[in-house]
Amino acid sequence: MNITYKDTQVFEAKDLQELFLSVEWSSGHYPEKLVVAMRNAGAVFTAWDGDKLVGLIMALDDSIMTAYVHYLLIHPDYQHKHIGKELVGMVTEKYKDYLRVVLIAYEKEVGFYERTGFKTAGDDKVPMFITSLWT
């Protein structure tokens, strides 16, 4: 396995669809929307095994103060190989001069993000959504 990393916002819909559905994220059912979302993101860093998209991190930002990590996904066949850590490092390096880098983590992933430098917000902060996605 020879993983290469890229800074790109141009994708084929099928590559995004395959990666998102591999981790059972419902947004994978909207690959054309994902293509547009990636093109309009503040930053997208990817991991590839040859021509197969195996990892992706995407952030939205206000161009000076705050960045929000919206997606981090690693294909199940490639998890636990430090790809996620590498992608988080790439995005935090890009936003190192910002005042805040924010993300919402599923509870089972909190430990991973803490090991990459993120801290939980504490009991007085609650993520809130209006969404039609189921994952």
N, CA, C and O atoms as a GROMACS GRO file, in nm:
protein
  540
    1MET      N    1   0.084  -0.117   0.000
    1MET     CA    2   0.000   0.000   0.000
    1MET      C    3   0.089   0.124   0.000
    1MET      O    4   0.173   0.142   0.088
    2ASN      N    5   0.070   0.209  -0.100
    2ASN     CA    6   0.145   0.333  -0.112
    2ASN      C    7   0.045   0.448  -0.117
    2ASN      O    8  -0.010   0.478  -0.222
    3ILE      N    9   0.023   0.513  -0.002
    3ILE     CA   10  -0.075   0.620   0.008
    3ILE      C   11  -0.011   0.752  -0.034
    3ILE      O   12   0.098   0.787   0.013
    4THR      N   13  -0.080   0.823  -0.122
    4THR     CA   14  -0.037   0.958  -0.160
    4THR      C   15  -0.143   1.056  -0.114
    4THR      O   16  -0.262   1.025  -0.111
    5TYR      N   17  -0.098   1.175  -0.078
    5TYR     CA   18  -0.188   1.278  -0.027
    5TYR      C   19  -0.194   1.393  -0.126
    5TYR      O   20  -0.094   1.430  -0.188
    6LYS      N   21  -0.314   1.449  -0.140
    6LYS     CA   22  -0.333   1.559  -0.235
    6LYS      C   23  -0.417   1.669  -0.172
    6LYS      O   24  -0.501   1.644  -0.086
    7ASP      N   25  -0.391   1.789  -0.217
    7ASP     CA   26  -0.473   1.906  -0.186
    7ASP      C   27  -0.553   1.932  -0.313
    7ASP      O   28  -0.501   1.993  -0.407
    8THR      N   29  -0.678   1.887  -0.316
    8THR     CA   30  -0.759   1.901  -0.437
    8THR      C   31  -0.905   1.922  -0.401
    8THR      O   32  -0.952   1.874  -0.298
    9GLN      N   33  -0.976   1.994  -0.487
    9GLN     CA   34  -1.119   2.015  -0.467
    9GLN      C   35  -1.198   1.969  -0.589
    9GLN      O   36  -1.317   1.999  -0.602
   10VAL      N   37  -1.132   1.897  -0.679
   10VAL     CA   38  -1.195   1.848  -0.802
   10VAL      C   39  -1.205   1.696  -0.792
   10VAL      O   40  -1.105   1.627  -0.773
   11PHE      N   41  -1.328   1.645  -0.805
   11PHE     CA   42  -1.354   1.503  -0.787
   11PHE      C   43  -1.450   1.449  -0.891
   11PHE      O   44  -1.529   1.522  -0.949
   12GLU      N   45  -1.440   1.319  -0.913
   12GLU     CA   46  -1.543   1.246  -0.985
   12GLU      C   47  -1.648   1.206  -0.882
   12GLU      O   48  -1.615   1.164  -0.771
   13ALA      N   49  -1.773   1.218  -0.919
   13ALA     CA   50  -1.883   1.186  -0.828
   13ALA      C   51  -1.872   1.043  -0.775
   13ALA      O   52  -1.898   1.017  -0.657
   14LYS      N   53  -1.834   0.950  -0.861
   14LYS     CA   54  -1.828   0.809  -0.821
   14LYS      C   55  -1.723   0.786  -0.710
   14LYS      O   56  -1.744   0.702  -0.624
   15ASP      N   57  -1.612   0.860  -0.713
   15ASP     CA   58  -1.510   0.845  -0.609
   15ASP      C   59  -1.564   0.890  -0.473
   15ASP      O   60  -1.544   0.822  -0.372
   16LEU      N   61  -1.632   1.003  -0.472
   16LEU     CA   62  -1.690   1.052  -0.346
   16LEU      C   63  -1.800   0.958  -0.298
   16LEU      O   64  -1.809   0.927  -0.180
   17GLN      N   65  -1.884   0.914  -0.391
   17GLN     CA   66  -1.993   0.825  -0.355
   17GLN      C   67  -1.939   0.697  -0.290
   17GLN      O   68  -1.989   0.654  -0.186
   18GLU      N   69  -1.839   0.638  -0.351
   18GLU     CA   70  -1.783   0.513  -0.298
   18GLU      C   71  -1.724   0.534  -0.159
   18GLU      O   72  -1.746   0.451  -0.070
   19LEU      N   73  -1.649   0.642  -0.138
   19LEU     CA   74  -1.589   0.666  -0.007
   19LEU      C   75  -1.696   0.693   0.099
   19LEU      O   76  -1.691   0.634   0.207
   20PHE      N   77  -1.791   0.780   0.070
   20PHE     CA   78  -1.893   0.815   0.169
   20PHE      C   79  -1.981   0.694   0.203
   20PHE      O   80  -2.014   0.673   0.320
   21LEU      N   81  -2.018   0.617   0.104
   21LEU     CA   82  -2.101   0.500   0.132
   21LEU      C   83  -2.022   0.390   0.203
   21LEU      O   84  -2.081   0.308   0.274
   22SER      N   85  -1.890   0.386   0.185
   22SER     CA   86  -1.810   0.285   0.253
   22SER      C   87  -1.816   0.301   0.405
   22SER      O   88  -1.799   0.204   0.478
   23VAL      N   89  -1.840   0.423   0.451
   23VAL     CA   90  -1.851   0.447   0.595
   23VAL      C   91  -1.997   0.471   0.636
   23VAL      O   92  -2.026   0.518   0.746
   24GLU      N   93  -2.088   0.438   0.544
   24GLU     CA   94  -2.232   0.444   0.567
   24GLU      C   95  -2.281   0.584   0.600
   24GLU      O   96  -2.368   0.601   0.685
   25TRP      N   97  -2.225   0.684   0.532
   25TRP     CA   98  -2.274   0.821   0.548
   25TRP      C   99  -2.377   0.849   0.441
   25TRP      O  100  -2.352   0.828   0.322
   26SER      N  101  -2.492   0.896   0.482
   26SER     CA  102  -2.604   0.915   0.390
   26SER      C  103  -2.575   1.018   0.282
   26SER      O  104  -2.637   1.013   0.175
   27SER      N  105  -2.484   1.109   0.305
   27SER     CA  106  -2.451   1.208   0.201
   27SER      C  107  -2.391   1.141   0.078
   27SER      O  108  -2.387   1.202  -0.029
   28GLY      N  109  -2.345   1.018   0.091
   28GLY     CA  110  -2.296   0.943  -0.025
   28GLY      C  111  -2.404   0.915  -0.128
   28GLY      O  112  -2.373   0.880  -0.242
   29HIS      N  113  -2.530   0.928  -0.089
   29HIS     CA  114  -2.640   0.911  -0.183
   29HIS      C  115  -2.662   1.035  -0.269
   29HIS      O  116  -2.751   1.037  -0.355
   30TYR      N  117  -2.581   1.138  -0.246
   30TYR     CA  118  -2.592   1.264  -0.321
   30TYR      C  119  -2.456   1.302  -0.379
   30TYR      O  120  -2.404   1.409  -0.349
   31PRO      N  121  -2.398   1.215  -0.463
   31PRO     CA  122  -2.260   1.238  -0.509
   31PRO      C  123  -2.243   1.367  -0.588
   31PRO      O  124  -2.139   1.432  -0.577
   32GLU      N  125  -2.342   1.406  -0.666
   32GLU     CA  126  -2.328   1.531  -0.743
   32GLU      C  127  -2.326   1.652  -0.650
   32GLU      O  128  -2.254   1.749  -0.677
   33LYS      N  129  -2.402   1.647  -0.542
   33LYS     CA  130  -2.398   1.755  -0.443
   33LYS      C  131  -2.262   1.756  -0.373
   33LYS      O  132  -2.208   1.863  -0.344
   34LEU      N  133  -2.206   1.639  -0.345
   34LEU     CA  134  -2.074   1.632  -0.283
   34LEU      C  135  -1.967   1.695  -0.372
   34LEU      O  136  -1.878   1.763  -0.323
   35VAL      N  137  -1.976   1.672  -0.503
   35VAL     CA  138  -1.880   1.732  -0.596
   35VAL      C  139  -1.882   1.884  -0.582
   35VAL      O  140  -1.777   1.947  -0.574
   36VAL      N  141  -2.001   1.943  -0.579
   36VAL     CA  142  -2.015   2.088  -0.565
   36VAL      C  143  -1.966   2.134  -0.428
   36VAL      O  144  -1.898   2.236  -0.417
   37ALA      N  145  -2.002   2.059  -0.324
   37ALA     CA  146  -1.959   2.094  -0.188
   37ALA      C  147  -1.807   2.098  -0.178
   37ALA      O  148  -1.751   2.190  -0.118
   38MET      N  149  -1.740   2.000  -0.235
   38MET     CA  150  -1.594   1.995  -0.228
   38MET      C  151  -1.532   2.113  -0.305
   38MET      O  152  -1.434   2.172  -0.260
   39ARG      N  153  -1.590   2.144  -0.418
   39ARG     CA  154  -1.539   2.255  -0.500
   39ARG      C  155  -1.551   2.388  -0.425
   39ARG      O  156  -1.469   2.477  -0.444
   40ASN      N  157  -1.653   2.402  -0.340
   40ASN     CA  158  -1.677   2.527  -0.270
   40ASN      C  159  -1.622   2.530  -0.128
   40ASN      O  160  -1.640   2.628  -0.057
   41ALA      N  161  -1.554   2.425  -0.086
   41ALA     CA  162  -1.499   2.417   0.049
   41ALA      C  163  -1.379   2.510   0.063
   41ALA      O  164  -1.321   2.555  -0.036
   42GLY      N  165  -1.343   2.537   0.187
   42GLY     CA  166  -1.222   2.615   0.213
   42GLY      C  167  -1.097   2.534   0.187
   42GLY      O  168  -0.998   2.586   0.136
   43ALA      N  169  -1.101   2.406   0.221
   43ALA     CA  170  -0.986   2.317   0.201
   43ALA      C  171  -1.034   2.173   0.195
   43ALA      O  172  -1.125   2.133   0.267
   44VAL      N  173  -0.970   2.096   0.107
   44VAL     CA  174  -0.996   1.952   0.099
   44VAL      C  175  -0.861   1.885   0.078
   44VAL      O  176  -0.789   1.914  -0.017
   45PHE      N  177  -0.828   1.794   0.168
   45PHE     CA  178  -0.708   1.713   0.155
   45PHE      C  179  -0.753   1.567   0.145
   45PHE      O  180  -0.847   1.525   0.212
   46THR      N  181  -0.685   1.493   0.060
   46THR     CA  182  -0.728   1.356   0.032
   46THR      C  183  -0.612   1.257   0.042
   46THR      O  184  -0.495   1.294   0.035
   47ALA      N  185  -0.650   1.131   0.059
   47ALA     CA  186  -0.554   1.020   0.060
   47ALA      C  187  -0.597   0.923  -0.050
   47ALA      O  188  -0.715   0.890  -0.062
   48TRP      N  189  -0.501   0.879  -0.129
   48TRP     CA  190  -0.527   0.791  -0.244
   48TRP      C  191  -0.438   0.670  -0.238
   48TRP      O  192  -0.320   0.679  -0.203
   49ASP      N  193  -0.493   0.556  -0.272
   49ASP     CA  194  -0.417   0.433  -0.294
   49ASP      C  195  -0.427   0.409  -0.444
   49ASP      O  196  -0.524   0.352  -0.492
   50GLY      N  197  -0.326   0.452  -0.517
   50GLY     CA  198  -0.334   0.451  -0.664
   50GLY      C  199  -0.441   0.549  -0.707
   50GLY      O  200  -0.434   0.667  -0.674
   51ASP      N  201  -0.541   0.500  -0.780
   51ASP     CA  202  -0.649   0.589  -0.824
   51ASP      C  203  -0.775   0.574  -0.738
   51ASP      O  204  -0.882   0.620  -0.777
   52LYS      N  205  -0.761   0.511  -0.621
   52LYS     CA  206  -0.875   0.491  -0.531
   52LYS      C  207  -0.870   0.594  -0.417
   52LYS      O  208  -0.771   0.603  -0.344
   53LEU      N  209  -0.977   0.671  -0.404
   53LEU     CA  210  -0.991   0.767  -0.294
   53LEU      C  211  -1.018   0.689  -0.166
   53LEU      O  212  -1.121   0.622  -0.156
   54VAL      N  213  -0.927   0.698  -0.068
   54VAL     CA  214  -0.941   0.619   0.054
   54VAL      C  215  -0.957   0.705   0.179
   54VAL      O  216  -0.987   0.653   0.286
   55GLY      N  217  -0.938   0.836   0.166
   55GLY     CA  218  -0.954   0.924   0.280
   55GLY      C  219  -0.974   1.067   0.236
   55GLY      O  220  -0.928   1.109   0.129
   56LEU      N  221  -1.044   1.143   0.321
   56LEU     CA  222  -1.075   1.281   0.284
   56LEU      C  223  -1.104   1.362   0.411
   56LEU      O  224  -1.171   1.314   0.502
   57ILE      N  225  -1.052   1.482   0.414
   57ILE     CA  226  -1.089   1.579   0.516
   57ILE      C  227  -1.128   1.707   0.445
   57ILE      O  228  -1.060   1.750   0.352
   58MET      N  229  -1.236   1.768   0.489
   58MET     CA  230  -1.286   1.891   0.427
   58MET      C  231  -1.319   1.992   0.535
   58MET      O  232  -1.380   1.959   0.636
   59ALA      N  233  -1.276   2.116   0.513
   59ALA     CA  234  -1.304   2.224   0.607
   59ALA      C  235  -1.368   2.342   0.537
   59ALA      O  236  -1.342   2.370   0.420
   60LEU      N  237  -1.453   2.410   0.610
   60LEU     CA  238  -1.514   2.534   0.568
   60LEU      C  239  -1.452   2.645   0.654
   60LEU      O  240  -1.419   2.621   0.770
   61ASP      N  241  -1.436   2.764   0.598
   61ASP     CA  242  -1.374   2.870   0.678
   61ASP      C  243  -1.425   3.008   0.639
   61ASP      O  244  -1.487   3.026   0.534
   62ASP      N  245  -1.396   3.105   0.727
   62ASP     CA  246  -1.434   3.243   0.700
   62ASP      C  247  -1.318   3.325   0.646
   62ASP      O  248  -1.329   3.447   0.633
   63SER      N  249  -1.210   3.260   0.614
   63SER     CA  250  -1.088   3.313   0.551
   63SER      C  251  -0.995   3.388   0.646
   63SER      O  252  -0.894   3.443   0.600
   64ILE      N  253  -1.025   3.390   0.776
   64ILE     CA  254  -0.931   3.458   0.865
   64ILE      C  255  -0.934   3.412   1.011
   64ILE      O  256  -0.830   3.408   1.076
   65MET      N  257  -1.052   3.378   1.064
   65MET     CA  258  -1.061   3.350   1.207
   65MET      C  259  -1.101   3.208   1.244
   65MET      O  260  -1.041   3.148   1.333
   66THR      N  261  -1.201   3.153   1.175
   66THR     CA  262  -1.257   3.025   1.216
   66THR      C  263  -1.264   2.928   1.099
   66THR      O  264  -1.306   2.964   0.989
   67ALA      N  265  -1.224   2.806   1.125
   67ALA     CA  266  -1.240   2.697   1.029
   67ALA      C  267  -1.318   2.586   1.097
   67ALA      O  268  -1.300   2.559   1.215
   68TYR      N  269  -1.404   2.523   1.020
   68TYR     CA  270  -1.488   2.415   1.070
   68TYR      C  271  -1.458   2.289   0.989
   68TYR      O  272  -1.482   2.286   0.869
   69VAL      N  273  -1.407   2.187   1.054
   69VAL     CA  274  -1.381   2.059   0.988
   69VAL      C  275  -1.515   1.988   0.976
   69VAL      O  276  -1.572   1.942   1.076
   70HIS      N  277  -1.563   1.978   0.855
   70HIS     CA  278  -1.695   1.922   0.833
   70HIS      C  279  -1.691   1.772   0.806
   70HIS      O  280  -1.778   1.699   0.854
   71TYR      N  281  -1.593   1.724   0.732
   71TYR     CA  282  -1.581   1.582   0.700
   71TYR      C  283  -1.441   1.532   0.730
   71TYR      O  284  -1.342   1.598   0.701
   72LEU      N  285  -1.434   1.416   0.789
   72LEU     CA  286  -1.313   1.334   0.791
   72LEU      C  287  -1.361   1.191   0.778
   72LEU      O  288  -1.428   1.139   0.866
   73LEU      N  289  -1.325   1.129   0.667
   73LEU     CA  290  -1.364   0.989   0.649
   73LEU      C  291  -1.249   0.910   0.588
   73LEU      O  292  -1.176   0.957   0.501
   74ILE      N  293  -1.237   0.789   0.638
   74ILE     CA  294  -1.135   0.696   0.590
   74ILE      C  295  -1.208   0.566   0.554
   74ILE      O  296  -1.285   0.514   0.634
   75HIS      N  297  -1.183   0.516   0.435
   75HIS     CA  298  -1.243   0.390   0.392
   75HIS      C  299  -1.211   0.283   0.497
   75HIS      O  300  -1.097   0.276   0.543
   76PRO      N  301  -1.308   0.200   0.535
   76PRO     CA  302  -1.285   0.098   0.640
   76PRO      C  303  -1.163   0.010   0.616
   76PRO      O  304  -1.097  -0.030   0.712
   77ASP      N  305  -1.132  -0.023   0.492
   77ASP     CA  306  -1.015  -0.107   0.463
   77ASP      C  307  -0.884  -0.036   0.493
   77ASP      O  308  -0.778  -0.100   0.496
   78TYR      N  309  -0.888   0.095   0.517
   78TYR     CA  310  -0.767   0.175   0.536
   78TYR      C  311  -0.762   0.242   0.673
   78TYR      O  312  -0.671   0.320   0.700
   79GLN      N  313  -0.856   0.212   0.758
   79GLN     CA  314  -0.857   0.271   0.892
   79GLN      C  315  -0.747   0.209   0.978
   79GLN      O  316  -0.703   0.097   0.954
   80HIS      N  317  -0.704   0.284   1.077
   80HIS     CA  318  -0.599   0.243   1.171
   80HIS      C  319  -0.463   0.231   1.104
   80HIS      O  320  -0.379   0.151   1.145
   81LYS      N  321  -0.442   0.311   1.000
   81LYS     CA  322  -0.313   0.314   0.930
   81LYS      C  323  -0.254   0.455   0.931
   81LYS      O  324  -0.168   0.488   0.850
   82HIS      N  325  -0.300   0.539   1.023
   82HIS     CA  326  -0.252   0.676   1.044
   82HIS      C  327  -0.290   0.773   0.933
   82HIS      O  328  -0.237   0.884   0.927
   83ILE      N  329  -0.379   0.734   0.845
   83ILE     CA  330  -0.423   0.822   0.737
   83ILE      C  331  -0.504   0.939   0.794
   83ILE      O  332  -0.483   1.053   0.754
   84GLY      N  333  -0.594   0.911   0.886
   84GLY     CA  334  -0.674   1.017   0.948
   84GLY      C  335  -0.586   1.117   1.020
   84GLY      O  336  -0.607   1.238   1.008
   85LYS      N  337  -0.488   1.069   1.093
   85LYS     CA  338  -0.395   1.158   1.165
   85LYS      C  339  -0.320   1.247   1.067
   85LYS      O  340  -0.302   1.366   1.093
   86GLU      N  341  -0.277   1.191   0.956
   86GLU     CA  342  -0.206   1.269   0.854
   86GLU      C  343  -0.297   1.377   0.796
   86GLU      O  344  -0.255   1.492   0.779
   87LEU      N  345  -0.421   1.341   0.765
   87LEU     CA  346  -0.514   1.438   0.708
   87LEU      C  347  -0.548   1.549   0.808
   87LEU      O  348  -0.555   1.666   0.770
   88VAL      N  349  -0.567   1.514   0.934
   88VAL     CA  350  -0.592   1.616   1.036
   88VAL      C  351  -0.472   1.710   1.046
   88VAL      O  352  -0.488   1.831   1.058
   89GLY      N  353  -0.353   1.654   1.041
   89GLY     CA  354  -0.231   1.736   1.044
   89GLY      C  355  -0.225   1.834   0.927
   89GLY      O  356  -0.182   1.948   0.944
   90MET      N  357  -0.267   1.790   0.811
   90MET     CA  358  -0.266   1.877   0.694
   90MET      C  359  -0.364   1.994   0.712
   90MET      O  360  -0.331   2.108   0.679
   91VAL      N  361  -0.482   1.964   0.763
   91VAL     CA  362  -0.581   2.071   0.778
   91VAL      C  363  -0.544   2.165   0.893
   91VAL      O  364  -0.563   2.286   0.882
   92THR      N  365  -0.491   2.112   1.002
   92THR     CA  366  -0.452   2.200   1.112
   92THR      C  367  -0.331   2.286   1.074
   92THR      O  368  -0.319   2.399   1.120
   93GLU      N  369  -0.244   2.234   0.991
   93GLU     CA  370  -0.132   2.315   0.942
   93GLU      C  371  -0.184   2.430   0.855
   93GLU      O  372  -0.137   2.543   0.868
   94LYS      N  373  -0.278   2.401   0.767
   94LYS     CA  374  -0.334   2.506   0.682
   94LYS      C  375  -0.396   2.618   0.765
   94LYS      O  376  -0.384   2.736   0.731
   95TYR      N  377  -0.462   2.581   0.873
   95TYR     CA  378  -0.535   2.679   0.954
   95TYR      C  379  -0.461   2.718   1.083
   95TYR      O  380  -0.523   2.765   1.178
   96LYS      N  381  -0.330   2.698   1.088
   96LYS     CA  382  -0.254   2.721   1.211
   96LYS      C  383  -0.261   2.866   1.260
   96LYS      O  384  -0.243   2.890   1.379
   97ASP      N  385  -0.286   2.962   1.172
   97ASP     CA  386  -0.293   3.101   1.214
   97ASP      C  387  -0.436   3.147   1.244
   97ASP      O  388  -0.457   3.263   1.280
   98TYR      N  389  -0.532   3.059   1.229
   98TYR     CA  390  -0.671   3.092   1.263
   98TYR      C  391  -0.688   3.089   1.415
   98TYR      O  392  -0.612   3.022   1.485
   99LEU      N  393  -0.786   3.160   1.465
   99LEU     CA  394  -0.810   3.165   1.609
   99LEU      C  395  -0.883   3.042   1.660
   99LEU      O  396  -0.872   3.008   1.778
  100ARG      N  397  -0.958   2.976   1.572
  100ARG     CA  398  -1.035   2.859   1.615
  100ARG      C  399  -1.051   2.762   1.499
  100ARG      O  400  -1.085   2.800   1.387
  101VAL      N  401  -1.027   2.634   1.529
  101VAL     CA  402  -1.059   2.525   1.437
  101VAL      C  403  -1.156   2.435   1.513
  101VAL      O  404  -1.124   2.385   1.621
  102VAL      N  405  -1.275   2.415   1.456
  102VAL     CA  406  -1.385   2.350   1.526
  102VAL      C  407  -1.426   2.224   1.451
  102VAL      O  408  -1.414   2.217   1.328
  103LEU      N  409  -1.476   2.125   1.523
  103LEU     CA  410  -1.539   2.009   1.461
  103LEU      C  411  -1.640   1.949   1.557
  103LEU      O  412  -1.636   1.976   1.677
  104ILE      N  413  -1.728   1.870   1.503
  104ILE     CA  414  -1.822   1.793   1.584
  104ILE      C  415  -1.786   1.647   1.564
  104ILE      O  416  -1.784   1.598   1.451
  105ALA      N  417  -1.759   1.578   1.673
  105ALA     CA  418  -1.717   1.438   1.665
  105ALA      C  419  -1.826   1.347   1.721
  105ALA      O  420  -1.893   1.381   1.819
  106TYR      N  421  -1.842   1.232   1.659
  106TYR     CA  422  -1.922   1.127   1.721
  106TYR      C  423  -1.849   1.084   1.847
  106TYR      O  424  -1.726   1.084   1.851
  107GLU      N  425  -1.923   1.048   1.950
  107GLU     CA  426  -1.863   1.017   2.080
  107GLU      C  427  -1.752   0.912   2.070
  107GLU      O  428  -1.651   0.922   2.139
  108LYS      N  429  -1.771   0.811   1.986
  108LYS     CA  430  -1.670   0.706   1.975
  108LYS      C  431  -1.540   0.755   1.912
  108LYS      O  432  -1.438   0.685   1.918
  109GLU      N  433  -1.540   0.875   1.852
  109GLU     CA  434  -1.422   0.929   1.785
  109GLU      C  435  -1.350   1.037   1.866
  109GLU      O  436  -1.247   1.088   1.823
  110VAL      N  437  -1.404   1.072   1.981
  110VAL     CA  438  -1.347   1.180   2.062
  110VAL      C  439  -1.200   1.152   2.095
  110VAL      O  440  -1.117   1.241   2.085
  111GLY      N  441  -1.168   1.030   2.134
  111GLY     CA  442  -1.030   0.996   2.169
  111GLY      C  443  -0.933   1.020   2.055
  111GLY      O  444  -0.823   1.071   2.076
  112PHE      N  445  -0.973   0.984   1.933
  112PHE     CA  446  -0.888   1.009   1.816
  112PHE      C  447  -0.859   1.158   1.803
  112PHE      O  448  -0.744   1.198   1.788
  113TYR      N  449  -0.964   1.239   1.807
  113TYR     CA  450  -0.945   1.383   1.789
  113TYR      C  451  -0.864   1.444   1.903
  113TYR      O  452  -0.785   1.536   1.881
  114GLU      N  453  -0.882   1.395   2.025
  114GLU     CA  454  -0.801   1.445   2.136
  114GLU      C  455  -0.653   1.414   2.112
  114GLU      O  456  -0.567   1.495   2.145
  115ARG      N  457  -0.624   1.298   2.055
  115ARG     CA  458  -0.484   1.262   2.027
  115ARG      C  459  -0.424   1.349   1.917
  115ARG      O  460  -0.302   1.354   1.903
  116THR      N  461  -0.507   1.416   1.838
  116THR     CA  462  -0.455   1.505   1.733
  116THR      C  463  -0.456   1.652   1.777
  116THR      O  464  -0.426   1.741   1.697
  117GLY      N  465  -0.491   1.678   1.905
  117GLY     CA  466  -0.481   1.813   1.958
  117GLY      C  467  -0.613   1.884   1.988
  117GLY      O  468  -0.612   1.990   2.049
  118PHE      N  469  -0.725   1.828   1.947
  118PHE     CA  470  -0.854   1.890   1.976
  118PHE      C  471  -0.893   1.865   2.121
  118PHE      O  472  -0.850   1.766   2.182
  119LYS      N  473  -0.973   1.954   2.176
  119LYS     CA  474  -1.023   1.940   2.312
  119LYS      C  475  -1.175   1.948   2.309
  119LYS      O  476  -1.233   2.019   2.226
  120THR      N  477  -1.240   1.875   2.398
  120THR     CA  478  -1.386   1.883   2.406
  120THR      C  479  -1.425   2.020   2.458
  120THR      O  480  -1.351   2.084   2.532
  121ALA      N  481  -1.544   2.064   2.418
  121ALA     CA  482  -1.590   2.198   2.452
  121ALA      C  483  -1.641   2.208   2.595
  121ALA      O  484  -1.651   2.318   2.649
  122GLY      N  485  -1.672   2.099   2.657
  122GLY     CA  486  -1.725   2.100   2.792
  122GLY      C  487  -1.875   2.080   2.793
  122GLY      O  488  -1.940   2.076   2.688
  123ASP      N  489  -1.929   2.068   2.910
  123ASP     CA  490  -2.071   2.035   2.927
  123ASP      C  491  -2.166   2.147   2.888
  123ASP      O  492  -2.284   2.122   2.866
  124ASP      N  493  -2.118   2.269   2.879
  124ASP     CA  494  -2.209   2.381   2.852
  124ASP      C  495  -2.227   2.410   2.704
  124ASP      O  496  -2.293   2.507   2.668
  125LYS      N  497  -2.171   2.327   2.616
  125LYS     CA  498  -2.184   2.348   2.472
  125LYS      C  499  -2.246   2.225   2.408
  125LYS      O  500  -2.206   2.112   2.437
  126VAL      N  501  -2.343   2.246   2.321
  126VAL     CA  502  -2.417   2.136   2.259
  126VAL      C  503  -2.423   2.158   2.109
  126VAL      O  504  -2.465   2.266   2.066
  127PRO      N  505  -2.382   2.061   2.027
  127PRO     CA  506  -2.399   2.076   1.882
  127PRO      C  507  -2.547   2.072   1.846
  127PRO      O  508  -2.623   1.997   1.906
  128MET      N  509  -2.586   2.154   1.749
  128MET     CA  510  -2.726   2.159   1.708
  128MET      C  511  -2.733   2.153   1.555
  128MET      O  512  -2.642   2.200   1.486
  129PHE      N  513  -2.841   2.096   1.503
  129PHE     CA  514  -2.854   2.074   1.359
  129PHE      C  515  -2.998   2.100   1.313
  129PHE      O  516  -3.093   2.088   1.390
  130ILE      N  517  -3.010   2.136   1.189
  130ILE     CA  518  -3.133   2.119   1.111
  130ILE      C  519  -3.086   2.036   0.993
  130ILE      O  520  -3.006   2.083   0.913
  131THR      N  521  -3.134   1.914   0.979
  131THR     CA  522  -3.081   1.826   0.876
  131THR      C  523  -3.186   1.728   0.827
  131THR      O  524  -3.279   1.692   0.899
  132SER      N  525  -3.167   1.685   0.704
  132SER     CA  526  -3.250   1.577   0.651
  132SER      C  527  -3.165   1.453   0.628
  132SER      O  528  -3.216   1.352   0.579
  133LEU      N  529  -3.036   1.459   0.662
  133LEU     CA  530  -2.950   1.341   0.650
  133LEU      C  531  -2.967   1.253   0.772
  133LEU      O  532  -2.995   1.302   0.882
  134TRP      N  533  -2.952   1.126   0.755
  134TRP     CA  534  -2.974   1.032   0.865
  134TRP      C  535  -2.844   0.985   0.926
  134TRP      O  536  -2.848   0.918   1.029
  135THR      N  537  -2.730   1.015   0.870
  135THR     CA  538  -2.601   0.988   0.933
  135THR      C  539  -2.508   1.103   0.909
  135THR      O  540  -2.394   1.101   0.954
   0.00000   0.00000   0.00000
